[in-house]
Amino acid sequence: MTNAYRRGSTGAEVKAIQVRLAELGLYIGDVDGVFGGGTESAVKNFQQKNGLDVDGIVGEDTWKKLFAGEDLQEPEICKQTLAYRCLALTGTIETGKPIPDCFASASGDFDGQGLSFGALQWNLGQGSLQPLFQEMAEKYPNELQGICHDYFSELKAIFTSDKDDQLVWVRSVQDNKRFSLFEPWKGLLATLGRTDEFQEIQVNAAGKLFDDAKDLCAEYGLWSERGVALMFDIKTQNGSISPLVKSQIMADFARLGKDLSTDEAEEARLVIVANRRAEACNPRWIEDVRKRKVAIAHGEGMVHGNYLHLEDQFGIRLKPF
């Protein structure tokens, strides 16, 4: 299947689409590289004016018409590792923010953890965030200093202090009713999270989860990138699959028809895993977890009000990982 750009897509290619539509007088929104409703509306107007299928999706035909016959560009995210793409998917779901802002999402002390930050919301209270900042300071001091300037020494001192001092400090730089950071820290952390260097650190920090996800795929006979993405999301959100749930999954696998194609069989297995893991959750959360997991299993769907398309937005395909 050829990649396309649609609502939910992000990146330099989306920004190029917005710039071109703005030049044509069809788009008046922010040129931010985020394919939202305004961009979709402008694309539909362009398609209508040019005799194209009006679906709001920039596929091969629409791209060629927009860019004077140029071939459709592959999204930059397809050049990233699968570990990065899986983290970006789960991070987008967890934070409700697209790439790169899913890597830069910060939450204050709403849960008593002081500060949660990044794609998987590593936090101060549990001590999971401090190693990421320390690694950034050790491996990329010039880049960190280039972001923080006058606040560099303060940041380094904070993340090498004891936890009680860290929590007192971070609670002093946020609105303790709305749990949002004050400036300049809000902007500094957002800038940090968008850097390639800190995203690399986050991918490494999630490496054990990614390795476990691949091991689970081997255990359940799954072979696709989408399978790894599903198992990574399970490891992140749910922790594991119990022996009882595994026995149910394997029994469901055995009942699948023998006439399915390789791809059809893989997707059917993913849907089984998604449903069985969701049904093992607290009853209060079953349907929320089911929607999230089934969307990954099918490769697309609505999750928390956002439309996800794994191939177009994250480069995660139904192909061997």
FIBAVEX-132008 format. One record per residue (C-alpha): residue number from 0; x, y, z. Coordinates in steps of 0.2 Angstrom, whole numbers. Each point is the difference from the previous one (the first is absolute). Example, Ala and Ser with C-alpha at 12.3 -4.5 7.8 and 13.67 -1.06 7.14 Angstrom:
FIBAVEX-132008
{atom 0; {62; -22; 39}};
{atom 1; {6; 17; -3}};
//
This chain:
FIBAVEX-132008
{atom 0; {0; 0; 0}};
{atom 1; {7; 17; -5}};
{atom 2; {2; 12; 15}};
{atom 3; {-12; 15; 1}};
{atom 4; {-2; 16; 10}};
{atom 5; {-16; 2; 10}};
{atom 6; {-7; 7; 16}};
{atom 7; {12; -5; 14}};
{atom 8; {15; 0; -11}};
{atom 9; {15; 12; 5}};
{atom 10; {17; 5; -6}};
{atom 11; {9; 10; -13}};
{atom 12; {-10; -8; -14}};
{atom 13; {-17; 7; 8}};
{atom 14; {8; 17; 2}};
{atom 15; {5; 0; -19}};
{atom 16; {-19; -5; -4}};
{atom 17; {-5; 15; 11}};
{atom 18; {12; 12; -8}};
{atom 19; {-6; -5; -17}};
{atom 20; {-19; 1; 4}};
{atom 21; {4; 17; 8}};
{atom 22; {8; 6; -16}};
{atom 23; {-16; -5; -9}};
{atom 24; {-11; 10; 12}};
{atom 25; {-8; -16; 7}};
{atom 26; {8; -1; 17}};
{atom 27; {1; 14; 13}};
{atom 28; {5; -10; 15}};
{atom 29; {16; -2; 9}};
{atom 30; {14; -8; -10}};
{atom 31; {5; -12; 14}};
{atom 32; {2; -17; -8}};
{atom 33; {-16; -7; 8}};
{atom 34; {-14; -6; -12}};
{atom 35; {-15; 5; 9}};
{atom 36; {-18; 4; -5}};
{atom 37; {5; 17; -8}};
{atom 38; {13; -8; -11}};
{atom 39; {-12; -14; -4}};
{atom 40; {-13; 13; -5}};
{atom 41; {13; 9; -11}};
{atom 42; {5; -17; -9}};
{atom 43; {-19; -4; -3}};
{atom 44; {-2; 18; -8}};
{atom 45; {16; -3; -11}};
{atom 46; {-6; -17; -5}};
{atom 47; {-17; 6; -5}};
{atom 48; {7; 14; -10}};
{atom 49; {11; -12; -10}};
{atom 50; {-12; -14; -3}};
{atom 51; {8; -12; 12}};
{atom 52; {-9; -12; 13}};
{atom 53; {-5; 11; 14}};
{atom 54; {6; -10; 15}};
{atom 55; {11; 12; 9}};
{atom 56; {15; -12; -2}};
{atom 57; {16; 5; -9}};
{atom 58; {4; -16; -9}};
{atom 59; {10; -2; -16}};
{atom 60; {-12; 9; -12}};
{atom 61; {-3; 15; 12}};
{atom 62; {18; 2; 3}};
{atom 63; {5; 0; -18}};
{atom 64; {-13; 13; -4}};
{atom 65; {6; 11; 15}};
{atom 66; {18; -1; -4}};
{atom 67; {1; 0; -19}};
{atom 68; {1; -18; -3}};
{atom 69; {13; -5; 13}};
{atom 70; {-1; -17; 7}};
{atom 71; {-8; -2; 17}};
{atom 72; {13; 1; 14}};
{atom 73; {2; -13; 13}};
{atom 74; {-3; 7; 18}};
{atom 75; {16; 3; 9}};
{atom 76; {-6; -11; 15}};
{atom 77; {2; -15; -12}};
{atom 78; {19; 2; 1}};
{atom 79; {0; -1; 19}};
{atom 80; {3; -17; 9}};
{atom 81; {-15; -11; 5}};
{atom 82; {4; 4; 18}};
{atom 83; {-3; 18; -3}};
{atom 84; {-16; -2; -10}};
{atom 85; {-7; -11; 14}};
{atom 86; {4; 12; 13}};
{atom 87; {-7; 14; -10}};
{atom 88; {-17; -9; -2}};
{atom 89; {-2; -5; 18}};
{atom 90; {7; 18; 5}};
{atom 91; {-13; 8; -11}};
{atom 92; {-14; -10; 8}};
{atom 93; {6; 3; 17}};
{atom 94; {3; 19; -1}};
{atom 95; {-14; 4; -14}};
{atom 96; {14; 9; -9}};
{atom 97; {7; -4; -17}};
{atom 98; {19; -1; -5}};
{atom 99; {11; 8; 6}};
{atom 100; {-11; 7; 14}};
{atom 101; {-3; -17; 7}};
{atom 102; {18; 0; 5}};
{atom 103; {-1; 17; 8}};
{atom 104; {-16; -2; 10}};
{atom 105; {1; 6; 18}};
{atom 106; {-12; -2; 14}};
{atom 107; {1; 8; 17}};
{atom 108; {-4; -7; 18}};
{atom 109; {-18; -6; -3}};
{atom 110; {5; -18; 5}};
{atom 111; {13; 4; 14}};
{atom 112; {15; -4; -11}};
{atom 113; {5; 18; -2}};
{atom 114; {4; 0; -19}};
{atom 115; {-4; -13; -13}};
{atom 116; {9; 3; -17}};
{atom 117; {2; -8; -17}};
{atom 118; {-8; -13; -11}};
{atom 119; {-3; -12; 15}};
{atom 120; {-2; 13; 13}};
{atom 121; {16; -5; 10}};
{atom 122; {-2; 9; 17}};
{atom 123; {10; 7; 15}};
{atom 124; {-10; -8; 13}};
{atom 125; {5; -18; -5}};
{atom 126; {17; 5; -5}};
{atom 127; {-2; -5; -18}};
{atom 128; {3; 18; -8}};
{atom 129; {16; 5; 9}};
{atom 130; {11; -13; -10}};
{atom 131; {-6; 8; -17}};
{atom 132; {5; 17; 5}};
{atom 133; {16; -6; 7}};
{atom 134; {4; -9; -16}};
{atom 135; {-4; 15; -10}};
{atom 136; {12; 11; 11}};
{atom 137; {14; -13; -2}};
{atom 138; {-2; -4; -18}};
{atom 139; {-6; 16; -8}};
{atom 140; {5; 14; 12}};
{atom 141; {3; 13; -14}};
{atom 142; {-17; -3; -7}};
{atom 143; {-8; 1; 18}};
{atom 144; {9; 16; 4}};
{atom 145; {-6; 7; -17}};
{atom 146; {-18; -3; 5}};
{atom 147; {1; 6; 18}};
{atom 148; {13; 13; 0}};
{atom 149; {-1; 10; 16}};
{atom 150; {-10; -15; 8}};
{atom 151; {12; -14; -5}};
{atom 152; {9; 0; 17}};
{atom 153; {-17; 0; 10}};
{atom 154; {-6; -14; -11}};
{atom 155; {16; -11; 3}};
{atom 156; {-1; 4; 19}};
{atom 157; {-18; -5; 1}};
{atom 158; {2; -17; -8}};
{atom 159; {15; -4; 11}};
{atom 160; {-9; 5; 16}};
{atom 161; {-9; -12; 11}};
{atom 162; {-18; -4; -4}};
{atom 163; {-8; 10; 13}};
{atom 164; {9; 16; -6}};
{atom 165; {-5; -4; -18}};
{atom 166; {-18; -1; 5}};
{atom 167; {0; 16; 10}};
{atom 168; {8; 9; -15}};
{atom 169; {-11; -7; -14}};
{atom 170; {-16; 4; 11}};
{atom 171; {7; 18; 1}};
{atom 172; {1; 2; -19}};
{atom 173; {-18; -5; -4}};
{atom 174; {-18; 5; 2}};
{atom 175; {-5; -12; 14}};
{atom 176; {-18; 2; -4}};
{atom 177; {1; -3; -19}};
{atom 178; {16; -10; 2}};
{atom 179; {8; 9; -15}};
{atom 180; {18; 6; 0}};
{atom 181; {5; 18; 0}};
{atom 182; {11; 8; -13}};
{atom 183; {14; -1; -3}};
{atom 184; {0; -19; 5}};
{atom 185; {-16; -4; -10}};
{atom 186; {9; 6; -16}};
{atom 187; {17; -7; 4}};
{atom 188; {-6; -17; 3}};
{atom 189; {-11; 0; -16}};
{atom 190; {15; 5; -10}};
{atom 191; {11; -13; 9}};
{atom 192; {-13; -14; -4}};
{atom 193; {0; 5; -18}};
{atom 194; {18; -3; -3}};
{atom 195; {7; -15; -9}};
{atom 196; {12; -3; 15}};
{atom 197; {-13; -1; 13}};
{atom 198; {-12; -10; -11}};
{atom 199; {15; -12; -2}};
{atom 200; {2; -1; 19}};
{atom 201; {-19; -4; 2}};
{atom 202; {1; -14; -13}};
{atom 203; {15; -8; 9}};
{atom 204; {-10; 2; 17}};
{atom 205; {-14; -10; -8}};
{atom 206; {11; -13; -7}};
{atom 207; {-4; -13; 13}};
{atom 208; {-18; 1; -4}};
{atom 209; {3; -1; -19}};
{atom 210; {11; -15; 2}};
{atom 211; {-14; -8; 11}};
{atom 212; {-12; 4; -14}};
{atom 213; {10; -9; -13}};
{atom 214; {2; -15; 12}};
{atom 215; {-19; 0; 2}};
{atom 216; {-2; 0; -19}};
{atom 217; {11; -15; -1}};
{atom 218; {-10; -9; 14}};
{atom 219; {-16; 3; -9}};
{atom 220; {6; -3; -18}};
{atom 221; {-3; 18; -5}};
{atom 222; {12; 6; -14}};
{atom 223; {-5; 18; -4}};
{atom 224; {5; 18; 4}};
{atom 225; {-18; 2; 6}};
{atom 226; {1; -15; 11}};
{atom 227; {15; 8; 9}};
{atom 228; {-9; 16; 1}};
{atom 229; {-15; -9; 9}};
{atom 230; {11; -9; 12}};
{atom 231; {10; 15; 4}};
{atom 232; {-16; 9; 4}};
{atom 233; {-5; -14; 11}};
{atom 234; {16; 0; 9}};
{atom 235; {-1; 18; 3}};
{atom 236; {-18; 2; 5}};
{atom 237; {-4; -17; 7}};
{atom 238; {17; -8; 5}};
{atom 239; {-3; -18; -6}};
{atom 240; {-11; -14; -6}};
{atom 241; {-5; -12; 14}};
{atom 242; {1; -19; -3}};
{atom 243; {-19; -1; 0}};
{atom 244; {-2; 13; -13}};
{atom 245; {14; -8; -10}};
{atom 246; {-10; -17; 0}};
{atom 247; {-15; 9; -6}};
{atom 248; {9; 9; -14}};
{atom 249; {8; -17; -6}};
{atom 250; {-16; -8; 0}};
{atom 251; {-8; 14; -11}};
{atom 252; {15; -2; -11}};
{atom 253; {-3; -18; -3}};
{atom 254; {-18; 4; -5}};
{atom 255; {5; 12; -14}};
{atom 256; {-4; -6; -18}};
{atom 257; {13; -8; -10}};
{atom 258; {-4; 9; -16}};
{atom 259; {6; 17; 6}};
{atom 260; {14; 8; -9}};
{atom 261; {16; 3; 10}};
{atom 262; {-4; 19; 3}};
{atom 263; {-18; -4; 4}};
{atom 264; {5; -13; 13}};
{atom 265; {13; 12; 8}};
{atom 266; {-14; 13; 2}};
{atom 267; {-12; -12; 6}};
{atom 268; {12; -6; 14}};
{atom 269; {4; 18; 4}};
{atom 270; {-19; 4; 3}};
{atom 271; {-1; -16; 11}};
{atom 272; {14; 6; 11}};
{atom 273; {-7; 18; 1}};
{atom 274; {-17; -6; 5}};
{atom 275; {6; -13; 12}};
{atom 276; {12; 11; 9}};
{atom 277; {-13; 14; 1}};
{atom 278; {-13; -12; 8}};
{atom 279; {13; -4; 14}};
{atom 280; {0; 18; 5}};
{atom 281; {-9; 8; 14}};
{atom 282; {-19; 1; -6}};
{atom 283; {1; 18; 1}};
{atom 284; {13; 1; -13}};
{atom 285; {-4; -14; -12}};
{atom 286; {-8; 9; -14}};
{atom 287; {13; 14; 1}};
{atom 288; {14; -12; -1}};
{atom 289; {-9; -10; -14}};
{atom 290; {-2; 15; -11}};
{atom 291; {18; 4; 2}};
{atom 292; {7; -18; -3}};
{atom 293; {-12; -4; -14}};
{atom 294; {4; 16; -9}};
{atom 295; {19; -6; 0}};
{atom 296; {-5; -17; -5}};
{atom 297; {-10; 6; -15}};
{atom 298; {13; 13; -4}};
{atom 299; {-12; 15; 2}};
{atom 300; {-14; 6; 11}};
{atom 301; {-6; 14; 12}};
{atom 302; {9; 0; 16}};
{atom 303; {-4; 14; 13}};
{atom 304; {-9; 10; -13}};
{atom 305; {15; 0; -12}};
{atom 306; {1; -10; -16}};
{atom 307; {15; -11; -2}};
{atom 308; {7; -8; -16}};
{atom 309; {15; -10; 5}};
{atom 310; {8; -1; -18}};
{atom 311; {-3; 18; -5}};
{atom 312; {4; 8; 17}};
{atom 313; {13; -11; 7}};
{atom 314; {7; -11; -14}};
{atom 315; {-6; -16; 9}};
{atom 316; {-6; -13; -13}};
{atom 317; {-6; -17; -1}};
{atom 318; {17; -6; -6}};
{atom 319; {14; -10; 9}};
{atom 320; {9; 9; 14}};
//
